[in-house]
Amino acid sequence: AFICIWHEADVKIKQGTAPYSAAQYVAAWRRFFSILREVQADRPHLYGCLIFGAYSYINPRAGATLEELWPGNDAAGRPLVDVIAFDGYAFTGAETGDYMWGGGRAFAASKGVAWGIAEAGLSPGVDAAAGATWMQTQADYAATHGAGPHSSAAFLTWFNASVGGVLPTPSHYAETRAKSAAISQQYYTPYTDFRL
């Protein structure tokens, strides 16, 4: 289980809609993760996961950058995060994996933690064929580009909802549903085999 609180806090802080400042968010995450760490010894498949928007590194804004929102390390030098994951969407269908996730993956690598894709989806301007190709490109990138000591992303999740005006991905097109099924078979890993 990847547990997260304050999904896309970077966006809310950047837009001024968060009921907390960047400093308050960092302090709250540090407290949350210290509690989580206490129970992890008995729960080997439980991980703390920050989730930010890919725009936090594609179009950074002072006051809500990845570095400013990073909670740091504990007294022993261990990161106060197990995984940092990102949300990103295709607007043309031609976006590469490196464009979408490279900045976030590099940030995770610089902190010695795993990375993941918390939301990946298509905007209405992307057709079925381009969408299916884009999905495969993102899955291949996630499977072959790791961070920290890991050779791949920890996970990839499609955003199968229309919240925010995006297309439910993969269910919007028959081609993207088929592509999702194929990717699931191609990269399936039993959760009991997965350890960070």
Secondary structure as GFF3:
##gff-version 3
##sequence-region A 1 196
A	DSSP	beta_strand	2	3	.	.	.	ID=ss1
A	DSSP	alpha_helix	9	15	.	.	.	ID=ss2
A	DSSP	alpha_helix	22	40	.	.	.	ID=ss3
A	DSSP	beta_strand	47	53	.	.	.	ID=ss4
A	DSSP	alpha_helix	55	58	.	.	.	ID=ss5
A	DSSP	alpha_helix	66	69	.	.	.	ID=ss6
A	DSSP	beta_strand	83	90	.	.	.	ID=ss7
A	DSSP	alpha_helix	97	111	.	.	.	ID=ss8
A	DSSP	beta_strand	114	122	.	.	.	ID=ss9
A	DSSP	alpha_helix	128	144	.	.	.	ID=ss10
A	DSSP	beta_strand	156	158	.	.	.	ID=ss11
A	DSSP	three_ten_helix	163	165	.	.	.	ID=ss12
A	DSSP	alpha_helix	174	187	.	.	.	ID=ss13
A	DSSP	three_ten_helix	191	193	.	.	.	ID=ss14
###
